[in-house]
Amino acid sequence: MEGIFPLDLNNWLAYLFIWARLMGIVFLFPYFSYQGIPFTLRLYLSLVIALLIFLSLETRPELDLRMPLEMVLLLGKEVLTGLALGYLVTLMFSVFLNAGQMVDLKAGLMLSGVFEPQFGSQVTFMGQFYYLIALVFFLTLNGHHYFLKALADSYEIIPLDSAFMGLGTVEGMVRIFAEMFALAFQMVAPIVIILMIMDIALGLIAKTVPQIHVFILGLPLKIALSMLLFAILLPAFGVVWEGYLEQFIKNIYRVMQGW
């Protein structure tokens, strides 16, 4: 290695392009997208990771400084590329948020929603809990290692001087979007189905014994049952998350290869 920053303007420009892509990813990454994380911390983190990736690249692109308009367009492309990859990570964790909100909808906990600055909207109790559990499992299974490797490989798969995205990329993102929402329903399907059966049973009780106030008795029963079912299924949640993480990394590579 000739040094961290050789006196070559082309290397400085390549580092700027690497940082532009990383900045979009870091600013959307769930652990650093919270409003309480200082802007300067996220900025410094993206600069450090960009430097490490810059030093690890075997070949660096030759960027033509004599074409400033093309360089500006390529820089904008890198920012959009980082935002697209960061959006995929955000979409991965939103699966668990949506899964929890499905449980809240059936258990009658939709009124427990509180405003979450990270999402810019109201998030229900189980939705937030599923989301936090997913964050814990992500670190436990070293998901950040897989993601950093995929991020470093993105500069080989999607070179800095490449075009933005093709039709294959859009199709890949749509496919991932559909798969994730299908997975969200599969994760909570046992709880939702049991709660639906309980609704039917409460309806039959209300018809046969009108003196019983089903709404007053049924709501706390559904909440308690949903909590119990979640506690029973929690050990299997880690197994599902491990397979889901592996599939998601494969989907990221598939999207990048179709770029």
Backbone as CSV, one residue per row, in Angstrom:
resi,resn,N_x,N_y,N_z,CA_x,CA_y,CA_z,C_x,C_y,C_z
1,MET,0.844,-1.187,0.000,0.000,0.000,0.000,0.883,1.242,0.000
2,GLU,0.627,2.165,-0.856,1.446,3.353,-0.984,1.239,4.323,0.171
3,GLY,0.217,4.179,0.908,-0.098,5.105,1.989,-1.597,5.240,2.097
4,ILE,-2.027,5.860,3.164,-3.467,6.003,3.352,-4.061,6.905,2.285
5,PHE,-3.443,8.049,2.069,-3.924,8.969,1.057,-2.736,9.449,0.212
6,PRO,-2.384,8.693,-0.833,-1.320,9.150,-1.717,-1.700,10.489,-2.354
7,LEU,-0.704,11.209,-2.778,-0.956,12.514,-3.395,-1.454,12.314,-4.825
8,ASP,-2.644,11.789,-4.912,-3.268,11.527,-6.209,-4.726,11.954,-6.107
9,LEU,-5.099,12.957,-6.873,-6.456,13.499,-6.790,-7.495,12.459,-7.170
10,ASN,-7.137,11.512,-8.052,-8.084,10.469,-8.448,-8.446,9.582,-7.254
11,ASN,-7.466,9.308,-6.379,-7.767,8.503,-5.188,-8.672,9.245,-4.215
12,TRP,-8.446,10.523,-4.078,-9.336,11.326,-3.240,-10.763,11.308,-3.788
13,LEU,-10.893,11.382,-5.106,-12.227,11.370,-5.713,-12.890,10.008,-5.536
14,ALA,-12.110,8.927,-5.670,-12.668,7.585,-5.459,-13.147,7.429,-4.013
15,TYR,-12.367,7.958,-3.063,-12.778,7.909,-1.662,-14.069,8.698,-1.441
16,LEU,-14.202,9.836,-2.098,-15.424,10.632,-1.988,-16.623,9.853,-2.499
17,PHE,-16.455,9.122,-3.603,-17.560,8.348,-4.162,-17.931,7.197,-3.230
18,ILE,-16.923,6.539,-2.641,-17.202,5.451,-1.697,-17.958,5.992,-0.492
19,TRP,-17.539,7.141,0.007,-18.202,7.739,1.159,-19.636,8.155,0.834
20,ALA,-19.868,8.624,-0.399,-21.219,9.044,-0.791,-22.187,7.866,-0.731
21,ARG,-21.744,6.681,-1.167,-22.621,5.512,-1.090,-22.834,5.081,0.351
22,LEU,-21.766,5.084,1.140,-21.871,4.642,2.526,-22.729,5.573,3.361
23,MET,-22.695,6.850,3.072,-23.450,7.813,3.857,-24.946,7.525,3.781
24,GLY,-25.441,7.185,2.587,-26.856,6.863,2.441,-27.245,5.613,3.208
25,ILE,-26.323,4.626,3.278,-26.621,3.383,3.987,-26.601,3.601,5.495
26,VAL,-25.561,4.282,5.993,-25.420,4.484,7.438,-26.573,5.306,7.985
27,PHE,-27.014,6.305,7.241,-28.062,7.185,7.745,-29.424,6.483,7.775
28,LEU,-29.583,5.380,7.028,-30.836,4.634,7.043,-30.750,3.365,7.868
29,PHE,-29.548,3.003,8.313,-29.387,1.768,9.071,-30.117,1.901,10.406
30,PRO,-30.884,0.859,10.812,-31.747,0.992,11.996,-31.031,1.437,13.261
31,TYR,-29.819,0.970,13.496,-29.134,1.316,14.744,-28.716,2.782,14.796
32,PHE,-28.559,3.411,13.654,-28.079,4.787,13.623,-29.125,5.772,13.100
33,SER,-30.300,5.291,12.773,-31.338,6.172,12.255,-32.199,6.778,13.355
34,TYR,-31.954,6.398,14.615,-32.707,7.003,15.704,-32.382,8.488,15.816
35,GLN,-33.380,9.246,16.218,-33.203,10.688,16.315,-32.201,11.067,17.396
36,GLY,-32.009,10.195,18.398,-31.086,10.507,19.474,-29.617,10.344,19.099
37,ILE,-29.324,9.678,17.965,-27.943,9.500,17.527,-27.456,10.799,16.894
38,PRO,-26.376,11.384,17.377,-25.911,12.662,16.810,-25.551,12.536,15.336
39,PHE,-25.805,13.592,14.607,-25.489,13.619,13.178,-23.989,13.443,12.946
40,THR,-23.178,14.076,13.785,-21.726,13.992,13.604,-21.211,12.568,13.811
41,LEU,-21.823,11.804,14.731,-21.407,10.422,14.949,-21.656,9.589,13.705
42,ARG,-22.835,9.750,13.105,-23.126,9.013,11.884,-22.191,9.427,10.757
43,LEU,-21.874,10.709,10.707,-20.979,11.215,9.672,-19.579,10.621,9.830
44,TYR,-19.049,10.626,11.055,-17.714,10.084,11.298,-17.672,8.579,11.055
45,LEU,-18.730,7.892,11.427,-18.769,6.448,11.206,-18.714,6.118,9.716
46,SER,-19.473,6.842,8.922,-19.447,6.610,7.474,-18.079,6.934,6.893
47,LEU,-17.409,7.953,7.423,-16.069,8.303,6.935,-15.063,7.200,7.261
48,VAL,-15.145,6.623,8.465,-14.208,5.579,8.863,-14.435,4.308,8.046
49,ILE,-15.699,3.882,7.899,-15.983,2.669,7.121,-15.596,2.878,5.660
50,ALA,-15.832,4.073,5.132,-15.440,4.360,3.751,-13.931,4.271,3.588
51,LEU,-13.174,4.730,4.580,-11.717,4.643,4.514,-11.250,3.195,4.521
52,LEU,-11.861,2.368,5.374,-11.476,0.957,5.440,-11.787,0.246,4.127
53,ILE,-12.930,0.534,3.536,-13.276,-0.088,2.262,-12.365,0.419,1.157
54,PHE,-12.041,1.713,1.198,-11.141,2.302,0.201,-9.776,1.611,0.217
55,LEU,-9.251,1.323,1.418,-7.957,0.671,1.533,-8.009,-0.803,1.152
56,SER,-9.198,-1.429,1.240,-9.318,-2.856,0.942,-9.567,-3.145,-0.528
57,LEU,-9.907,-2.126,-1.317,-10.181,-2.355,-2.731,-8.902,-2.732,-3.471
58,GLU,-8.972,-3.817,-4.255,-7.815,-4.248,-5.022,-7.573,-3.335,-6.225
59,THR,-8.644,-2.944,-6.872,-8.533,-2.043,-8.030,-9.438,-0.850,-7.804
60,ARG,-8.930,0.318,-8.112,-9.693,1.550,-7.955,-10.003,2.128,-9.318
61,PRO,-11.205,2.643,-9.494,-11.594,3.146,-10.822,-10.804,4.393,-11.206
62,GLU,-10.593,4.527,-12.490,-9.952,5.731,-13.028,-11.048,6.708,-13.418
63,LEU,-11.230,7.733,-12.612,-12.273,8.720,-12.845,-11.684,9.907,-13.604
64,ASP,-12.396,10.345,-14.614,-11.923,11.424,-15.483,-12.326,12.769,-14.889
65,LEU,-11.345,13.483,-14.338,-11.626,14.774,-13.713,-11.918,15.864,-14.736
66,ARG,-11.656,15.575,-15.999,-11.877,16.594,-17.025,-13.344,16.669,-17.443
67,MET,-14.180,15.814,-16.864,-15.612,15.794,-17.194,-16.392,16.049,-15.899
68,PRO,-16.463,17.299,-15.447,-17.102,17.581,-14.145,-18.578,17.236,-14.105
69,LEU,-19.309,17.440,-15.209,-20.737,17.123,-15.214,-20.956,15.631,-15.022
70,GLU,-20.146,14.828,-15.689,-20.274,13.383,-15.534,-19.923,12.960,-14.110
71,MET,-18.929,13.615,-13.507,-18.545,13.287,-12.135,-19.679,13.621,-11.155
72,VAL,-20.370,14.723,-11.380,-21.489,15.108,-10.505,-22.612,14.088,-10.628
73,LEU,-22.887,13.638,-11.852,-23.936,12.642,-12.054,-23.563,11.308,-11.395
74,LEU,-22.286,10.925,-11.509,-21.848,9.689,-10.873,-21.919,9.795,-9.351
75,LEU,-21.617,10.985,-8.820,-21.708,11.186,-7.380,-23.157,11.074,-6.907
76,GLY,-24.071,11.662,-7.656,-25.487,11.527,-7.327,-25.949,10.090,-7.426
77,LYS,-25.387,9.360,-8.396,-25.728,7.942,-8.534,-25.286,7.152,-7.316
78,GLU,-24.118,7.477,-6.776,-23.623,6.765,-5.596,-24.504,7.044,-4.376
79,VAL,-24.948,8.266,-4.234,-25.843,8.596,-3.120,-27.147,7.810,-3.247
80,LEU,-27.708,7.759,-4.446,-28.949,7.014,-4.653,-28.739,5.512,-4.467
81,THR,-27.574,5.012,-4.868,-27.263,3.595,-4.652,-27.222,3.273,-3.166
82,GLY,-26.565,4.139,-2.381,-26.528,3.932,-0.935,-27.909,3.995,-0.304
83,LEU,-28.734,4.926,-0.764,-30.095,5.028,-0.226,-30.911,3.791,-0.581
84,ALA,-30.713,3.251,-1.792,-31.444,2.043,-2.203,-31.042,0.847,-1.352
85,LEU,-29.730,0.669,-1.115,-29.279,-0.449,-0.285,-29.705,-0.251,1.174
86,GLY,-29.640,0.996,1.654,-30.107,1.270,3.008,-31.595,1.020,3.166
87,TYR,-32.354,1.303,2.106,-33.798,1.055,2.155,-34.089,-0.438,2.260
88,LEU,-33.264,-1.264,1.596,-33.454,-2.713,1.689,-33.256,-3.193,3.127
89,VAL,-32.259,-2.630,3.826,-32.037,-3.008,5.223,-33.216,-2.560,6.094
90,THR,-33.691,-1.340,5.858,-34.851,-0.855,6.604,-36.070,-1.733,6.349
91,LEU,-36.215,-2.178,5.102,-37.329,-3.050,4.750,-37.219,-4.386,5.456
92,MET,-35.982,-4.872,5.648,-35.786,-6.145,6.332,-36.324,-6.085,7.758
93,PHE,-36.031,-5.005,8.472,-36.485,-4.894,9.852,-37.963,-4.513,9.932
94,SER,-38.487,-3.866,8.905,-39.903,-3.500,8.942,-40.809,-4.721,8.868
95,VAL,-40.262,-5.859,8.411,-41.046,-7.104,8.406,-41.525,-7.426,9.815
96,PHE,-40.638,-7.295,10.783,-40.980,-7.639,12.162,-41.926,-6.600,12.763
97,LEU,-41.763,-5.363,12.363,-42.693,-4.325,12.815,-44.105,-4.615,12.317
98,ASN,-44.223,-4.969,11.040,-45.541,-5.280,10.477,-46.116,-6.558,11.089
99,ALA,-45.241,-7.531,11.366,-45.720,-8.766,11.983,-46.317,-8.482,13.355
100,GLY,-45.643,-7.666,14.149,-46.178,-7.328,15.461,-47.473,-6.547,15.384
101,GLN,-47.582,-5.664,14.394,-48.816,-4.889,14.263,-49.984,-5.761,13.826
102,MET,-49.710,-6.852,13.090,-50.779,-7.799,12.763,-51.330,-8.430,14.035
103,VAL,-50.429,-8.779,14.955,-50.876,-9.356,16.234,-51.678,-8.325,17.018
104,ASP,-51.204,-7.078,17.041,-51.927,-6.021,17.756,-53.320,-5.809,17.184
105,LEU,-53.442,-5.934,15.873,-54.747,-5.740,15.236,-55.745,-6.789,15.685
106,LYS,-55.303,-8.026,15.793,-56.210,-9.101,16.194,-56.414,-9.145,17.703
107,ALA,-55.418,-8.686,18.480,-55.534,-8.762,19.937,-56.210,-7.538,20.529
108,GLY,-56.510,-6.532,19.707,-57.159,-5.335,20.211,-56.214,-4.353,20.861
109,LEU,-54.945,-4.361,20.426,-53.950,-3.471,21.011,-53.582,-2.318,20.087
110,MET,-54.379,-2.071,19.080,-54.057,-0.981,18.151,-54.111,0.377,18.840
111,LEU,-54.907,0.500,19.899,-54.995,1.772,20.617,-53.771,2.028,21.490
112,SER,-52.882,1.037,21.606,-51.683,1.215,22.418,-50.544,1.862,21.638
113,GLY,-50.810,2.278,20.420,-49.768,2.862,19.593,-49.272,4.192,20.142
114,VAL,-47.969,4.386,20.038,-47.337,5.645,20.424,-46.542,6.159,19.237
115,PHE,-46.310,7.455,19.209,-45.581,8.048,18.095,-44.100,7.681,18.199
116,GLU,-43.558,7.130,17.113,-42.156,6.748,17.061,-41.433,7.673,16.081
117,PRO,-40.521,8.520,16.564,-39.839,9.471,15.664,-39.060,8.802,14.553
118,GLN,-38.546,7.587,14.794,-37.748,6.919,13.775,-38.563,6.627,12.528
119,PHE,-39.831,6.209,12.715,-40.684,5.862,11.582,-41.578,7.016,11.155
120,GLY,-41.681,8.031,12.001,-42.522,9.168,11.652,-43.997,8.866,11.727
121,SER,-44.375,7.844,12.483,-45.786,7.472,12.600,-45.978,6.727,13.919
122,GLN,-47.228,6.328,14.179,-47.519,5.584,15.395,-47.109,4.123,15.237
123,VAL,-46.534,3.570,16.282,-46.115,2.163,16.310,-46.774,1.507,17.512
124,THR,-47.373,0.350,17.311,-48.082,-0.337,18.386,-47.111,-1.078,19.296
125,PHE,-47.651,-1.596,20.380,-46.825,-2.224,21.424,-46.087,-3.454,20.896
126,MET,-46.819,-4.422,20.352,-46.192,-5.646,19.874,-45.322,-5.374,18.645
127,GLY,-45.702,-4.411,17.838,-44.881,-4.067,16.686,-43.506,-3.582,17.113
128,GLN,-43.485,-2.695,18.111,-42.202,-2.202,18.625,-41.417,-3.327,19.297
129,PHE,-42.112,-4.214,19.988,-41.427,-5.305,20.683,-40.804,-6.280,19.685
130,TYR,-41.540,-6.641,18.645,-41.001,-7.509,17.599,-39.784,-6.858,16.946
131,TYR,-39.864,-5.573,16.719,-38.773,-4.840,16.067,-37.505,-4.868,16.931
132,LEU,-37.648,-4.625,18.232,-36.494,-4.628,19.126,-35.909,-6.030,19.270
133,ILE,-36.765,-7.047,19.303,-36.279,-8.423,19.363,-35.474,-8.740,18.103
134,ALA,-35.926,-8.257,16.947,-35.199,-8.490,15.698,-33.823,-7.829,15.724
135,LEU,-33.739,-6.631,16.299,-32.450,-5.961,16.412,-31.486,-6.758,17.287
136,VAL,-31.994,-7.324,18.376,-31.153,-8.127,19.274,-30.664,-9.383,18.556
137,PHE,-31.566,-10.080,17.857,-31.179,-11.287,17.139,-30.188,-10.957,16.024
138,PHE,-30.328,-9.798,15.405,-29.421,-9.399,14.323,-27.985,-9.326,14.826
139,LEU,-27.776,-8.726,15.990,-26.434,-8.635,16.556,-25.965,-9.983,17.101
140,THR,-26.880,-10.747,17.687,-26.512,-12.048,18.252,-25.994,-13.001,17.187
141,LEU,-26.604,-12.968,16.007,-26.210,-13.856,14.912,-25.136,-13.250,14.028
142,ASN,-24.508,-12.150,14.498,-23.452,-11.473,13.723,-23.948,-11.020,12.355
143,GLY,-25.179,-10.571,12.332,-25.715,-10.082,11.070,-24.975,-8.868,10.555
144,HIS,-24.425,-8.058,11.477,-23.680,-6.877,11.035,-22.407,-7.264,10.295
145,HIS,-21.830,-8.438,10.618,-20.653,-8.902,9.882,-21.024,-9.248,8.440
146,TYR,-22.123,-9.973,8.275,-22.579,-10.327,6.927,-22.913,-9.074,6.120
147,PHE,-23.521,-8.117,6.790,-23.923,-6.910,6.068,-22.715,-6.077,5.663
148,LEU,-21.714,-5.976,6.542,-20.507,-5.227,6.189,-19.758,-5.898,5.037
149,LYS,-19.750,-7.219,5.019,-19.114,-7.927,3.902,-19.863,-7.677,2.602
150,ALA,-21.198,-7.735,2.669,-21.986,-7.448,1.465,-21.780,-6.008,1.014
151,LEU,-21.618,-5.115,1.973,-21.389,-3.712,1.643,-20.049,-3.533,0.941
152,ALA,-19.004,-4.210,1.451,-17.693,-4.127,0.810,-17.722,-4.762,-0.584
153,ASP,-18.454,-5.876,-0.715,-18.548,-6.530,-2.024,-19.342,-5.707,-3.025
154,SER,-20.182,-4.801,-2.534,-20.996,-4.005,-3.452,-20.135,-3.128,-4.361
155,TYR,-18.940,-2.746,-3.891,-18.080,-1.898,-4.710,-17.391,-2.682,-5.817
156,GLU,-17.362,-4.024,-5.661,-16.858,-4.870,-6.740,-17.981,-5.246,-7.699
157,ILE,-19.167,-5.500,-7.122,-20.304,-5.899,-7.966,-20.880,-4.696,-8.702
158,ILE,-20.973,-3.570,-7.999,-21.481,-2.326,-8.599,-20.327,-1.326,-8.599
159,PRO,-19.517,-1.271,-9.633,-18.371,-0.348,-9.650,-18.818,1.107,-9.535
160,LEU,-17.881,1.944,-9.113,-18.202,3.357,-8.920,-18.564,4.045,-10.225
161,ASP,-18.019,3.572,-11.338,-18.274,4.221,-12.625,-19.324,3.482,-13.441
162,SER,-20.199,2.704,-12.762,-21.243,1.957,-13.467,-22.503,2.801,-13.596
163,ALA,-23.480,2.258,-14.332,-24.775,2.934,-14.469,-25.577,2.753,-13.190
164,PHE,-26.713,3.468,-13.094,-27.475,3.454,-11.841,-28.121,2.106,-11.598
165,MET,-29.220,1.813,-12.190,-29.885,0.533,-11.991,-30.681,0.185,-13.230
166,GLY,-30.797,-1.123,-13.445,-31.548,-1.601,-14.589,-32.882,-2.172,-14.182
167,LEU,-33.567,-2.763,-15.137,-34.885,-3.328,-14.884,-34.803,-4.509,-13.929
168,GLY,-33.676,-5.266,-13.997,-33.515,-6.411,-13.104,-33.468,-6.006,-11.650
169,THR,-32.900,-4.832,-11.377,-32.833,-4.354,-9.994,-34.213,-4.033,-9.458
170,VAL,-35.012,-3.359,-10.265,-36.370,-3.010,-9.845,-37.193,-4.274,-9.607
171,GLU,-37.067,-5.248,-10.502,-37.798,-6.508,-10.329,-37.344,-7.236,-9.064
172,GLY,-36.026,-7.189,-8.792,-35.524,-7.826,-7.584,-36.055,-7.172,-6.332
173,MET,-36.129,-5.855,-6.316,-36.661,-5.154,-5.143,-38.135,-5.458,-4.935
174,VAL,-38.895,-5.512,-6.021,-40.323,-5.842,-5.906,-40.500,-7.254,-5.375
175,ARG,-39.645,-8.177,-5.818,-39.726,-9.557,-5.351,-39.403,-9.644,-3.857
176,ILE,-38.378,-8.915,-3.436,-38.030,-8.906,-2.014,-39.161,-8.307,-1.194
177,PHE,-39.761,-7.237,-1.696,-40.867,-6.589,-1.000,-42.015,-7.576,-0.788
178,ALA,-42.354,-8.349,-1.825,-43.447,-9.319,-1.716,-43.082,-10.456,-0.768
179,GLU,-41.846,-10.945,-0.859,-41.417,-12.042,0.007,-41.430,-11.635,1.472
180,MET,-41.040,-10.397,1.763,-40.971,-9.962,3.153,-42.340,-9.844,3.785
181,PHE,-43.306,-9.337,3.049,-44.645,-9.229,3.625,-45.300,-10.600,3.761
182,ALA,-44.962,-11.518,2.847,-45.452,-12.887,3.012,-44.825,-13.533,4.236
183,LEU,-43.540,-13.253,4.474,-42.873,-13.787,5.653,-43.440,-13.196,6.936
184,ALA,-43.800,-11.914,6.898,-44.381,-11.279,8.083,-45.658,-11.987,8.507
185,PHE,-46.480,-12.355,7.531,-47.715,-13.071,7.872,-47.411,-14.476,8.365
186,GLN,-46.426,-15.146,7.756,-46.086,-16.501,8.191,-45.575,-16.520,9.625
187,MET,-44.855,-15.474,10.020,-44.306,-15.422,11.371,-45.396,-15.375,12.433
188,VAL,-46.460,-14.654,12.157,-47.513,-14.472,13.168,-48.768,-15.261,12.835
189,ALA,-48.701,-16.103,11.800,-49.890,-16.862,11.399,-50.457,-17.709,12.533
190,PRO,-49.632,-18.448,13.325,-50.230,-19.236,14.421,-51.004,-18.376,15.422
191,ILE,-50.428,-17.225,15.794,-51.096,-16.357,16.763,-52.377,-15.781,16.176
192,VAL,-52.304,-15.307,14.929,-53.480,-14.706,14.301,-54.602,-15.724,14.134
193,ILE,-54.257,-16.947,13.736,-55.280,-17.977,13.527,-55.951,-18.347,14.843
194,ILE,-55.152,-18.495,15.901,-55.727,-18.840,17.206,-56.623,-17.714,17.716
195,LEU,-56.209,-16.471,17.503,-57.043,-15.343,17.929,-58.334,-15.271,17.108
196,MET,-58.280,-15.644,15.829,-59.502,-15.682,15.016,-60.456,-16.763,15.531
197,ILE,-59.895,-17.920,15.904,-60.738,-18.979,16.474,-61.373,-18.512,17.778
198,MET,-60.598,-17.762,18.557,-61.140,-17.235,19.817,-62.268,-16.238,19.540
199,ASP,-62.125,-15.415,18.496,-63.203,-14.489,18.127,-64.484,-15.242,17.779
200,ILE,-64.320,-16.346,17.028,-65.493,-17.151,16.663,-66.132,-17.746,17.920
201,ALA,-65.285,-18.239,18.835,-65.812,-18.826,20.069,-66.536,-17.780,20.910
202,LEU,-65.997,-16.594,20.991,-66.661,-15.529,21.749,-67.967,-15.118,21.092
203,GLY,-67.990,-15.143,19.755,-69.244,-14.826,19.064,-70.319,-15.852,19.339
204,LEU,-69.935,-17.129,19.374,-70.907,-18.183,19.689,-71.406,-18.048,21.127
205,ILE,-70.495,-17.700,22.032,-70.908,-17.516,23.432,-71.880,-16.344,23.551
206,ALA,-71.594,-15.253,22.810,-72.491,-14.093,22.858,-73.875,-14.436,22.335
207,LYS,-73.972,-15.344,21.358,-75.275,-15.734,20.825,-76.027,-16.667,21.762
208,THR,-75.281,-17.583,22.387,-75.945,-18.569,23.245,-76.226,-18.021,24.647
209,VAL,-75.328,-17.170,25.150,-75.504,-16.606,26.505,-75.423,-15.088,26.390
210,PRO,-76.494,-14.418,26.018,-76.458,-12.961,25.826,-76.143,-12.186,27.103
211,GLN,-76.321,-12.805,28.281,-76.080,-12.078,29.526,-74.591,-11.798,29.764
212,ILE,-73.736,-12.565,29.099,-72.284,-12.380,29.278,-71.807,-11.226,28.405
213,HIS,-71.092,-10.299,28.995,-70.537,-9.179,28.241,-69.231,-9.633,27.570
214,VAL,-69.368,-10.117,26.342,-68.237,-10.732,25.644,-67.144,-9.714,25.382
215,PHE,-67.530,-8.498,25.051,-66.510,-7.498,24.721,-65.645,-7.176,25.938
216,ILE,-66.259,-7.063,27.101,-65.510,-6.722,28.314,-64.598,-7.876,28.732
217,LEU,-65.105,-9.110,28.611,-64.316,-10.269,29.013,-63.322,-10.703,27.927
218,GLY,-63.711,-10.528,26.670,-62.891,-11.043,25.570,-61.615,-10.257,25.335
219,LEU,-61.656,-8.939,25.510,-60.476,-8.125,25.210,-59.276,-8.482,26.092
220,PRO,-59.418,-8.536,27.416,-58.251,-8.945,28.223,-57.821,-10.389,27.977
221,LEU,-58.800,-11.263,27.660,-58.440,-12.647,27.359,-57.603,-12.731,26.089
222,LYS,-57.964,-11.969,25.066,-57.198,-11.985,23.810,-55.806,-11.428,24.010
223,ILE,-55.680,-10.375,24.814,-54.353,-9.802,25.080,-53.476,-10.815,25.821
224,ALA,-54.057,-11.458,26.855,-53.282,-12.438,27.622,-52.900,-13.635,26.760
225,LEU,-53.832,-14.070,25.895,-53.538,-15.216,25.033,-52.442,-14.877,24.026
226,SER,-52.483,-13.684,23.465,-51.447,-13.299,22.498,-50.071,-13.233,23.165
227,MET,-50.005,-12.734,24.401,-48.733,-12.695,25.132,-48.232,-14.111,25.421
228,LEU,-49.132,-14.987,25.818,-48.751,-16.368,26.115,-48.234,-17.076,24.864
229,LEU,-48.935,-16.904,23.755,-48.507,-17.537,22.505,-47.158,-16.995,22.053
230,PHE,-46.952,-15.705,22.233,-45.665,-15.130,21.852,-44.529,-15.715,22.694
231,ALA,-44.763,-15.889,24.007,-43.750,-16.471,24.884,-43.446,-17.920,24.490
232,ILE,-44.466,-18.646,24.044,-44.260,-20.041,23.640,-43.468,-20.106,22.328
233,LEU,-43.759,-19.205,21.413,-43.117,-19.237,20.095,-41.775,-18.514,20.053
234,LEU,-41.408,-17.824,21.115,-40.165,-17.042,21.110,-38.915,-17.885,20.855
235,PRO,-38.784,-19.103,21.429,-37.584,-19.907,21.110,-37.454,-20.228,19.623
236,ALA,-38.581,-20.461,18.956,-38.526,-20.741,17.517,-38.274,-19.490,16.695
237,PHE,-38.445,-18.337,17.312,-38.250,-17.072,16.610,-36.794,-16.923,16.156
238,GLY,-35.843,-17.374,16.993,-34.433,-17.278,16.622,-34.092,-18.139,15.424
239,VAL,-34.695,-19.328,15.339,-34.451,-20.198,14.188,-34.984,-19.565,12.909
240,VAL,-36.169,-18.984,13.005,-36.751,-18.308,11.839,-35.887,-17.130,11.429
241,TRP,-35.406,-16.369,12.398,-34.586,-15.199,12.088,-33.270,-15.588,11.418
242,GLU,-32.659,-16.699,11.859,-31.393,-17.141,11.264,-31.579,-17.490,9.794
243,GLY,-32.638,-18.242,9.478,-32.911,-18.559,8.071,-33.294,-17.334,7.273
244,TYR,-34.011,-16.429,7.911,-34.420,-15.208,7.230,-33.218,-14.322,6.917
245,LEU,-32.270,-14.243,7.845,-31.082,-13.422,7.629,-30.260,-13.962,6.468
246,GLU,-30.094,-15.281,6.419,-29.341,-15.886,5.321,-30.021,-15.615,3.980
247,GLN,-31.352,-15.748,3.943,-32.079,-15.494,2.703,-32.005,-14.033,2.311
248,PHE,-32.023,-13.147,3.284,-31.982,-11.724,2.971,-30.633,-11.325,2.380
249,ILE,-29.538,-11.854,2.925,-28.214,-11.564,2.372,-28.128,-12.054,0.927
250,LYS,-28.696,-13.216,0.663,-28.711,-13.720,-0.713,-29.512,-12.783,-1.616
251,ASN,-30.621,-12.261,-1.121,-31.433,-11.338,-1.915,-30.681,-10.040,-2.199
252,ILE,-29.893,-9.558,-1.230,-29.113,-8.345,-1.458,-28.105,-8.565,-2.582
253,TYR,-27.416,-9.707,-2.551,-26.459,-10.012,-3.621,-27.163,-10.154,-4.958
254,ARG,-28.370,-10.733,-4.939,-29.100,-10.903,-6.181,-29.490,-9.554,-6.779
255,VAL,-29.899,-8.635,-5.896,-30.249,-7.287,-6.385,-29.024,-6.576,-6.924
256,MET,-27.901,-6.676,-6.230,-26.696,-5.998,-6.688,-26.172,-6.588,-8.002
257,GLN,-26.282,-7.910,-8.152,-25.822,-8.527,-9.389,-26.702,-8.191,-10.573
258,GLY,-27.968,-7.859,-10.317,-28.855,-7.440,-11.394,-28.818,-5.948,-11.666
259,TRP,-27.876,-5.248,-11.011,-27.762,-3.807,-11.152,-27.416,-3.436,-12.576
